[in-house]
């Protein structure tokens, strides 16, 4: 279970790094 969560977090971080605009959307 924890491994799946770690993978999801890692994927999310990579997505945010690839698309900074997505991070801005999360802040608003």
N, CA, C and O atoms as a GROMACS GRO file, in nm:
protein
  112
    1UNK      N    1   0.083  -0.120   0.000
    1UNK     CA    2   0.000   0.000   0.000
    1UNK      C    3   0.087   0.125   0.000
    1UNK      O    4   0.066   0.217  -0.080
    2UNK      N    5   0.185   0.129   0.090
    2UNK     CA    6   0.271   0.247   0.096
    2UNK      C    7   0.347   0.267  -0.035
    2UNK      O    8   0.367   0.380  -0.079
    3UNK      N    9   0.388   0.156  -0.096
    3UNK     CA   10   0.462   0.168  -0.221
    3UNK      C   11   0.376   0.233  -0.328
    3UNK      O   12   0.424   0.317  -0.405
    4UNK      N   13   0.249   0.194  -0.333
    4UNK     CA   14   0.160   0.255  -0.431
    4UNK      C   15   0.147   0.405  -0.407
    4UNK      O   16   0.145   0.484  -0.501
    5UNK      N   17   0.138   0.442  -0.280
    5UNK     CA   18   0.127   0.584  -0.246
    5UNK      C   19   0.253   0.658  -0.286
    5UNK      O   20   0.246   0.768  -0.341
    6UNK      N   21   0.368   0.600  -0.260
    6UNK     CA   22   0.495   0.664  -0.296
    6UNK      C   23   0.502   0.684  -0.447
    6UNK      O   24   0.548   0.788  -0.494
    7UNK      N   25   0.458   0.584  -0.523
    7UNK     CA   26   0.461   0.594  -0.669
    7UNK      C   27   0.367   0.706  -0.716
    7UNK      O   28   0.400   0.781  -0.807
    8UNK      N   29   0.251   0.714  -0.653
    8UNK     CA   30   0.154   0.817  -0.691
    8UNK      C   31   0.210   0.956  -0.663
    8UNK      O   32   0.196   1.048  -0.745
    9UNK      N   33   0.274   0.972  -0.547
    9UNK     CA   34   0.334   1.100  -0.511
    9UNK      C   35   0.445   1.136  -0.610
    9UNK      O   36   0.455   1.250  -0.655
   10UNK      N   37   0.528   1.038  -0.642
   10UNK     CA   38   0.638   1.062  -0.736
   10UNK      C   39   0.583   1.104  -0.872
   10UNK      O   40   0.635   1.197  -0.934
   11UNK      N   41   0.479   1.036  -0.917
   11UNK     CA   42   0.418   1.069  -1.046
   11UNK      C   43   0.361   1.210  -1.044
   11UNK      O   44   0.373   1.285  -1.141
   12UNK      N   45   0.299   1.246  -0.932
   12UNK     CA   46   0.240   1.379  -0.918
   12UNK      C   47   0.349   1.486  -0.924
   12UNK      O   48   0.333   1.589  -0.989
   13UNK      N   49   0.460   1.461  -0.855
   13UNK     CA   50   0.571   1.556  -0.854
   13UNK      C   51   0.626   1.574  -0.996
   13UNK      O   52   0.653   1.686  -1.038
   14UNK      N   53   0.642   1.465  -1.068
   14UNK     CA   54   0.694   1.473  -1.204
   14UNK      C   55   0.598   1.550  -1.292
   14UNK      O   56   0.641   1.629  -1.376
   15UNK      N   57   0.469   1.529  -1.272
   15UNK     CA   58   0.369   1.599  -1.353
   15UNK      C   59   0.374   1.749  -1.324
   15UNK      O   60   0.364   1.830  -1.416
   16UNK      N   61   0.389   1.785  -1.196
   16UNK     CA   62   0.396   1.926  -1.160
   16UNK      C   63   0.521   1.991  -1.217
   16UNK      O   64   0.518   2.106  -1.261
   17UNK      N   65   0.632   1.918  -1.216
   17UNK     CA   66   0.756   1.973  -1.270
   17UNK      C   67   0.744   1.993  -1.421
   17UNK      O   68   0.800   2.087  -1.477
   18UNK      N   69   0.670   1.904  -1.486
   18UNK     CA   70   0.654   1.911  -1.631
   18UNK      C   71   0.556   2.022  -1.669
   18UNK      O   72   0.565   2.078  -1.779
   19UNK      N   73   0.462   2.054  -1.579
   19UNK     CA   74   0.359   2.153  -1.610
   19UNK      C   75   0.336   2.246  -1.491
   19UNK      O   76   0.243   2.226  -1.413
   20UNK      N   77   0.420   2.350  -1.477
   20UNK     CA   78   0.409   2.443  -1.365
   20UNK      C   79   0.271   2.508  -1.356
   20UNK      O   80   0.227   2.544  -1.247
   21UNK      N   81   0.202   2.524  -1.469
   21UNK     CA   82   0.068   2.585  -1.468
   21UNK      C   83  -0.027   2.502  -1.385
   21UNK      O   84  -0.119   2.555  -1.323
   22UNK      N   85  -0.005   2.369  -1.384
   22UNK     CA   86  -0.091   2.281  -1.305
   22UNK      C   87  -0.077   2.314  -1.157
   22UNK      O   88  -0.175   2.311  -1.083
   23UNK      N   89   0.044   2.344  -1.115
   23UNK     CA   90   0.068   2.380  -0.975
   23UNK      C   91  -0.007   2.509  -0.941
   23UNK      O   92  -0.064   2.520  -0.833
   24UNK      N   93  -0.006   2.605  -1.032
   24UNK     CA   94  -0.077   2.730  -1.009
   24UNK      C   95  -0.226   2.705  -0.994
   24UNK      O   96  -0.292   2.768  -0.911
   25UNK      N   97  -0.280   2.612  -1.073
   25UNK     CA   98  -0.422   2.579  -1.064
   25UNK      C   99  -0.455   2.520  -0.928
   25UNK      O  100  -0.562   2.547  -0.873
   26UNK      N  101  -0.364   2.441  -0.873
   26UNK     CA  102  -0.388   2.380  -0.743
   26UNK      C  103  -0.388   2.485  -0.632
   26UNK      O  104  -0.458   2.470  -0.532
   27UNK      N  105  -0.312   2.591  -0.649
   27UNK     CA  106  -0.303   2.695  -0.546
   27UNK      C  107  -0.430   2.778  -0.542
   27UNK      O  108  -0.468   2.828  -0.436
   28UNK      N  109  -0.496   2.794  -0.656
   28UNK     CA  110  -0.616   2.880  -0.663
   28UNK      C  111  -0.742   2.804  -0.625
   28UNK      O  112  -0.850   2.862  -0.625
   0.00000   0.00000   0.00000
